[in-house]
């Protein structure tokens, strides 16, 4: 597949890395010579300096032969025009654009991106995706990560094993007998920053970060099995009135009428604008690092503190201050990927990485065939994929214990019609089953090769 990626920032370089590793022909365009030099030195891609929306630049990038154009520059207008030029002059079949400004995405302008006007096949709004991800996490306060899959029939949840965890030192093979009616499968354990794909004899230890897959209707029981029965937050403080903070507050107002929200914003202009767009949320103008502002927000009686400014240091320090002053839980947005493990070690409960969320969203549309979703769990840990099994797959009709799956993959759940199935050794995948699987990083290429043939991964 020939792919043009417009923009060599964090998202663009991550997409280029994924696609080039899978053997695709990738060309990257950016106006920054430094970014182009960096990507040329580290990836097996074509990369050159140019303006992504100029017809001559796209022609040099091979737009006439391109199968897909992914526009993720920092400018919405450049992304939009690049897709328009790719369609009108070069007939690129698939165009994906990142659009940050919510004004373009208002319902009254829904026809803007139709084929007759501005033909963009997929619109990615990072702020909306991140706000949706955080909103889901707030529903499960004991988890540090959560994903919804198969039309929310399946949840993939990350939990920390503390000293009170009831299933510590329990072999995986015993979990089914301990919880016979619980649709849950442990798919990975992160221990000392290394991933363990658990076998039947592996056990969970204090300090382990565990990812499990479960039937959504069994989520509360699954959390209780790990000792997490925290009630959903009713009092929330959001720091940052940008697109993410504002979208999150509006989502909570619309979907959680019993939740009280306060917002802290350092910019007077942005605070006033947010106050005008929110109905039940109290907006405070000030710094989240100011103890007086935190007191005014009643931080001592707040269950969850969510910091989503564009400054990692403000998010981190504000979260730590909130925890120190008595807030029960802190969710922190981090753009700088290496900060993540350090922040959780300091006591922040959940870290949100916009780049990972945006890349995962784009990959869902990049994959061809029967792949429905791809989620990167954490840098260097692995991915969760959702695929639809085809009749042509050799995995169909074979007991899983005989399927010869590569090391590093665990089938976490199957959805068959109205039924959610937690797979065992004698489980047989049937055609049209929706398969949710965890794949460790070192096994990604093997599994992609397997699924490209067996489950039509590409």
C-alpha positions in Angstrom: 0.0 0.0 0.0 1.3 3.5 -0.9 0.6 6.0 1.8 1.4 9.7 2.0 1.6 11.1 5.5 1.4 14.9 5.7 3.0 16.1 9.0 6.1 14.6 10.7 5.1 15.5 14.3 4.4 13.0 17.0 1.3 11.5 15.4 2.7 11.6 11.8 5.9 9.9 12.8 4.1 7.3 14.8 1.8 6.4 11.9 4.8 6.3 9.5 6.6 4.0 11.9 3.7 1.6 12.1 3.0 1.5 8.4 6.6 1.2 7.3 7.2 -1.6 9.7 4.3 -3.5 8.0 6.0 -3.2 4.6 4.0 -0.3 3.2 5.5 2.3 0.9 5.4 5.5 3.0 6.2 9.1 2.1 6.3 11.8 4.7 5.9 15.6 4.0 6.6 18.4 6.5 7.8 22.0 6.3 10.3 21.4 9.1 13.7 20.3 7.9 14.6 19.2 11.4 11.6 16.8 11.6 12.2 15.5 8.1 15.9 14.8 8.9 15.0 13.0 12.1 12.4 10.8 10.5 14.7 10.0 7.6 17.4 8.9 10.0 15.1 6.6 12.0 12.6 5.2 9.6 12.6 3.3 6.3 10.4 5.9 4.5 10.7 8.6 1.9 10.7 12.0 3.5 11.1 15.5 2.2 10.5 19.1 3.0 7.5 20.7 1.4 4.1 22.3 1.9 1.6 19.4 2.2 -1.3 21.1 0.5 0.6 22.2 -2.7 -0.2 20.2 -5.8 3.4 20.0 -6.8 4.5 18.7 -3.4 1.8 16.0 -3.5 2.8 15.0 -7.0 6.5 14.7 -5.9 5.2 12.5 -3.0 3.6 10.1 -5.5 0.0 11.1 -5.1 -0.9 9.7 -8.5 -0.1 6.2 -7.2 -1.1 6.7 -3.6 -3.8 4.5 -2.0 -4.2 6.7 1.0 -3.4 10.2 2.2 -3.2 10.9 6.0 -3.1 14.6 6.8 -2.0 15.3 10.4 -0.1 18.6 10.2 -0.7 21.2 13.0 -3.0 23.3 10.7 -6.5 22.1 10.1 -6.8 24.1 6.9 -3.6 22.5 5.5 -5.0 19.1 6.3 -8.3 19.9 4.6 -6.8 21.4 1.5 -4.3 18.5 1.2 -7.2 16.0 1.1 -9.1 18.2 -1.4 -6.1 18.4 -3.7 -5.4 14.7 -3.3 -9.0 14.0 -4.4 -9.5 16.6 -7.1 -6.2 16.3 -8.9 -4.9 12.8 -8.1 -8.0 10.7 -7.3 -6.4 9.4 -4.0 -9.0 6.7 -2.9 -8.9 7.3 0.9 -8.3 10.6 2.6 -7.9 11.0 6.4 -7.6 14.4 8.1 -7.0 15.5 11.7 -9.3 18.4 12.5 -8.8 20.1 15.8 -11.1 23.1 15.6 -14.5 22.1 16.9 -16.2 24.9 14.8 -15.6 22.8 11.6 -17.3 19.8 13.3 -20.6 21.5 14.4 -23.7 19.5 13.4 -25.0 22.4 11.3 -22.0 22.1 9.0 -22.2 18.4 8.6 -22.3 18.6 4.8 -19.0 20.4 4.7 -17.0 17.1 4.4 -19.4 15.4 1.9 -18.0 14.1 -1.4 -19.6 16.9 -3.3 -18.0 19.6 -1.1 -14.7 18.7 0.7 -14.3 14.9 0.1 -12.5 13.7 3.3 -13.4 10.1 4.1 -12.4 10.1 7.8 -12.3 13.0 10.2 -10.1 12.5 13.3 -10.7 15.0 16.2 -8.0 14.2 18.8 -9.7 16.4 21.4 -13.0 14.6 21.1 -11.3 11.2 21.1 -9.3 12.0 24.2 -12.3 13.5 26.0 -14.3 10.3 25.2 -11.5 8.2 26.5 -11.3 10.1 29.8 -15.1 10.0 30.2 -15.0 6.2 29.9 -12.2 6.0 32.4 -14.2 8.1 34.9 -16.9 5.4 34.9 -14.4 2.9 36.4 -12.4 4.8 39.1 -10.3 1.8 40.1 -8.8 1.4 36.6 -5.8 3.2 35.2 -6.8 2.4 31.7 -10.0 1.3 29.9 -11.0 0.6 26.3 -14.4 -0.2 24.9 -14.6 -2.7 22.0 -17.2 -4.6 19.9 -19.8 -1.9 20.3 -19.1 -1.7 24.0 -19.9 -5.4 24.5 -16.3 -5.9 25.7 -14.1 -3.8 28.0 -10.3 -4.0 28.2 -9.3 -2.7 31.6 -6.0 -2.0 33.3 -5.8 -2.3 37.1 -3.0 -2.1 39.7 -2.5 -5.0 42.1 -2.0 -3.6 45.6 -1.5 -5.6 48.8 -5.3 -6.0 49.3 -5.9 -7.6 45.9 -7.8 -10.9 46.5 -6.2 -12.8 43.6 -2.6 -12.2 44.5 -0.3 -15.3 44.1 -3.1 -17.2 42.4 -2.2 -19.2 39.3 -4.2 -18.1 36.2 -5.6 -21.6 35.8 -7.4 -21.2 39.1 -9.2 -18.0 38.3 -11.9 -19.8 36.3 -12.7 -22.1 39.2 -12.7 -19.2 41.7 -15.0 -17.1 39.5 -16.9 -19.7 37.5 -19.6 -17.4 36.2 -17.3 -14.4 35.6 -16.6 -13.6 31.9 -13.0 -12.3 32.3 -9.6 -13.2 30.9 -6.3 -11.7 32.1 -4.3 -11.0 28.9 -1.1 -9.2 30.1 0.9 -8.3 33.2 3.3 -5.5 33.3 6.0 -6.1 36.0 9.0 -3.9 36.4 8.3 -2.2 33.0 8.3 -5.6 31.3 5.3 -7.3 29.8 4.4 -10.8 30.8 1.9 -12.7 28.5 0.5 -15.0 31.3 0.5 -18.8 31.0 -1.7 -21.0 33.2 0.9 -21.1 35.9 1.7 -17.4 36.1 0.6 -15.4 39.2 -0.1 -11.8 39.9 2.2 -10.0 42.4 2.0 -6.8 44.4 2.7 -3.8 42.1 1.8 -5.6 38.9 -0.2 -3.7 36.3 -2.8 -6.1 34.9 -4.9 -5.9 31.8 -8.0 -8.0 31.6 -10.7 -8.4 29.0 -14.3 -8.9 30.3 -17.9 -8.9 29.3 -19.1 -5.3 29.9 -22.1 -6.5 32.0 -19.6 -8.3 34.3 -17.3 -5.3 34.7 -18.2 -4.4 38.3 -17.7 -8.0 39.4 -14.4 -8.2 37.6 -13.2 -5.0 39.3 -14.3 -6.5 42.7 -12.2 -9.6 42.0 -9.1 -7.4 41.9 -10.2 -5.5 45.1 -11.5 -2.4 43.3 -15.0 -1.4 44.3 -14.5 2.4 44.3 -17.8 4.2 43.7 -18.1 6.4 40.6 -17.0 10.0 41.2 -19.8 12.5 41.9 -17.5 15.5 42.4 -14.9 16.2 39.7 -12.4 19.1 39.1 -11.2 19.6 35.5 -8.1 21.7 34.9 -7.9 23.3 31.5 -10.7 24.9 29.4 -9.3 24.0 26.0 -11.0 21.7 23.6 -10.4 18.6 25.7 -11.5 20.1 29.0 -14.5 21.8 27.5 -15.7 18.7 25.6 -15.2 16.5 28.7 -17.3 19.0 30.8 -20.0 19.1 28.2 -20.1 15.3 28.0 -20.4 15.0 31.8 -23.2 17.6 31.9 -25.1 15.8 29.1 -24.6 12.2 30.4 -24.1 12.5 34.1 -26.8 14.8 35.6 -25.9 13.8 39.2 -22.2 14.7 38.9 -20.9 18.1 40.1 -18.1 19.6 38.0 -15.8 22.5 38.7 -13.3 23.8 36.1 -10.0 25.7 36.7 -8.6 27.8 33.8 -5.6 30.2 34.0 -6.6 32.4 31.1 -9.4 34.9 31.9 -10.6 35.0 28.3 -10.8 31.2 28.0 -12.5 31.0 31.4 -15.2 33.4 30.4 -15.7 31.6 27.1 -16.0 28.2 28.9 -18.5 29.7 31.4 -20.7 30.8 28.5 -20.7 27.4 27.0 -21.4 25.3 30.1 -24.6 25.1 32.1 -23.9 23.4 35.4 -20.1 23.7 35.6 -18.5 26.3 37.9 -15.5 27.9 36.1 -12.8 29.3 38.3 -10.1 31.6 36.8 -6.7 30.9 38.3 -3.8 28.4 38.4 -4.3 24.8 39.4 -0.9 25.2 41.2 -2.3 27.9 43.5 -3.4 26.3 46.9 -6.1 29.0 47.3 -7.7 28.1 44.0 -7.6 24.4 44.9 -9.3 25.3 48.2 -11.9 27.3 46.4 -12.6 24.3 44.2 -13.1 22.3 47.4 -10.4 19.9 46.4 -10.5 18.1 49.8 -14.0 16.8 49.1 -13.3 16.1 45.4 -13.2 12.4 44.3 -11.5 12.9 40.9 -9.1 15.6 39.6 -8.6 15.7 35.8 -5.8 17.9 34.4 -5.9 18.3 30.7 -3.9 21.5 30.0 -1.3 21.6 27.2 1.5 21.9 29.8 2.7 18.5 31.1 4.4 20.0 34.1 1.2 21.8 35.2 -0.8 18.6 34.7 1.7 16.6 36.8 2.3 19.0 39.6 -1.3 20.0 39.8 -2.3 16.3 40.1 0.2 15.7 42.8 -0.9 18.8 44.8 -4.6 17.7 44.5 -3.7 14.2 45.9 -1.7 15.8 48.7 -4.7 18.1 49.6 -7.0 15.1 49.9 -8.4 14.4 46.4 -9.0 10.6 46.0 -7.9 10.2 42.4 -5.9 12.1 39.7 -6.1 11.6 35.9 -3.3 13.4 34.1 -2.8 14.2 30.4 0.8 13.7 29.3 2.1 14.6 25.8 5.7 13.6 26.6 5.6 9.8 26.4 8.7 9.1 28.7 7.0 10.9 31.6 4.2 8.3 31.8 5.8 5.6 34.0 7.5 8.2 36.2 4.2 10.0 36.9 2.4 6.8 37.9 5.3 5.9 40.2 4.8 9.3 41.9 1.1 8.5 42.7 -0.9 9.7 39.8 -3.7 7.2 39.2 -4.1 7.3 35.4 -2.2 8.8 32.6 -3.8 9.8 29.3 -1.6 10.1 26.2 -3.3 12.0 23.3 -0.7 10.7 20.7 -1.5 7.0 21.5 -5.2 7.6 21.3 -5.0 9.5 18.0 -2.7 6.9 16.4 -5.0 4.1 17.5 -8.0 5.9 16.0 -6.2 6.4 12.7 -5.0 2.8 12.6 -8.6 1.6 12.8 -9.2 3.2 9.4 -5.8 2.3 7.9 -6.3 -1.5 8.3 -8.0 -3.2 5.5 -10.0 -6.4 5.6 -11.8 -7.5 8.8 -9.9 -5.6 11.4 -12.4 -3.4 13.3 -10.1 -1.8 15.9 -6.5 -1.5 17.0 -5.4 0.1 20.3 -1.9 0.7 21.5 -1.9 0.0 25.3 1.4 1.6 26.3 4.7 2.3 24.7 6.6 -0.9 24.3 3.8 -3.1 25.9 1.6 -4.2 23.0 -1.7 -3.8 21.2 -5.3 -5.0 21.6 -6.9 -5.8 18.3 -10.5 -6.6 17.3 -11.0 -8.7 14.2 -13.8 -10.6 12.4 -13.0 -14.2 11.7 -13.6 -15.4 8.1 -14.5 -18.9 6.8 -11.2 -19.1 5.0 -9.2 -18.9 8.3 -7.4 -22.0 9.4 -8.3 -20.8 13.0 -12.0 -21.4 12.4 -13.2 -24.7 13.7 -10.0 -25.6 15.4 -9.7 -25.9 19.2 -7.5 -23.0 20.4 -5.1 -25.4 22.1 -4.4 -26.8 18.6 -4.3 -23.5 16.7 -0.5 -23.0 17.1 -0.8 -19.3 17.9 2.6 -17.5 18.0 4.0 -16.7 21.5 2.9 -13.3 22.7 -0.7 -13.5 21.7 -3.8 -14.2 23.9 -7.3 -14.4 22.6 -9.2 -12.5 25.3 -12.8 -12.8 24.2 -15.1 -13.8 21.4 -18.4 -12.2 20.6 -20.8 -14.5 18.7 -24.2 -13.1 18.0 -25.6 -12.1 21.3 -23.1 -14.2 23.3 -19.8 -13.1 24.9 -17.4 -16.1 25.2 -14.3 -16.2 27.3 -12.1 -18.7 25.4 -10.7 -21.9 26.8 -8.4 -24.5 25.3 -11.3 -26.4 23.7 -13.0 -23.2 22.4 -13.4 -23.2 18.6 -13.6 -19.9 16.7 -16.5 -19.7 14.2 -16.8 -17.7 11.1 -18.0 -14.1 11.7 -16.9 -14.3 15.4 -15.5 -11.0 16.7 -12.2 -11.8 18.2 -10.5 -9.5 20.8 -6.8 -10.4 21.3 -3.8 -8.9 23.1 -0.5 -9.0 21.2 2.8 -8.3 22.8 5.1 -5.9 20.9 7.7 -8.5 20.0 4.9 -10.7 18.5 3.1 -8.0 16.5 4.8 -8.8 13.1 4.2 -12.5 13.4 0.6 -12.0 14.4 0.0 -9.4 11.7 1.3 -11.9 9.1 -0.9 -14.6 10.6 -4.0 -12.4 10.6 -3.3 -10.9 7.2 -3.7 -14.4 5.7 -6.1 -16.1 8.2 -8.3 -13.2 9.4 -7.7 -10.9 6.4 -5.8 -8.5 8.7 -5.0 -6.1 5.9 
